[in-house]
Amino acid sequence: MTIDTYIFDIDHTLYPFSQGVEDWFHSKIGVFIKQELDISLERAQELCEQYYVEFGSTLPGLMYHHNIKPQNFLDAKGYVPLETISVDLQAIDALTKTAQRKIAFTNASHRHGERVLAHLGIRDHFEALYGLDDVGYWGKPFRRSFDHVFKNQNIDLKKTVFFEDSPRNLAYPHSLGMKTVLIGESHFKIGNAPHFIDIHVKNLATAIEHANEI
């Protein structure tokens, strides 16, 4: 069966893992939670991690438990310094040479996705981009967010490959018949990924190479 669509996460999927990006997110989010909830920075950072584990990203947890307005949260995060994001030229070359239509789906904001894709020089290669604010702020791994993207883009599930750095975000797409690719070893060493991961490799260039052979 011919694969006609590639769906990509953005952060740490389309570029190599960047601790600078993680540090930026955590520092901004921690200060925001501290101020909004009037708690210590230490407790705010604990909640940030707790909600990330529980909900897939921090924002849904803040909305559910504390009635935080999502746009206030996104505004507080500001703009990630693009100099912290490196460009893997081999991966970008491999991506731009593929014939499949490409869709980006991030658990960050739409504007963040736009900035990063532009920084990587690949925005024009993506037919569509979805951020948290495009899917009602309840992003991956919630099924409603996937269903929104898949329906809007008229996805043929069995002709699509989903690329991610977070394994839990691949479980639902795989259950629908989609091929799944996990990039990196932040969660599992190569060869130890769960059954819903079809391809597990260290970097994007290799991921695309394998996906092109499906």
Disulfide bonds with the S-S distance in Angstrom:
none
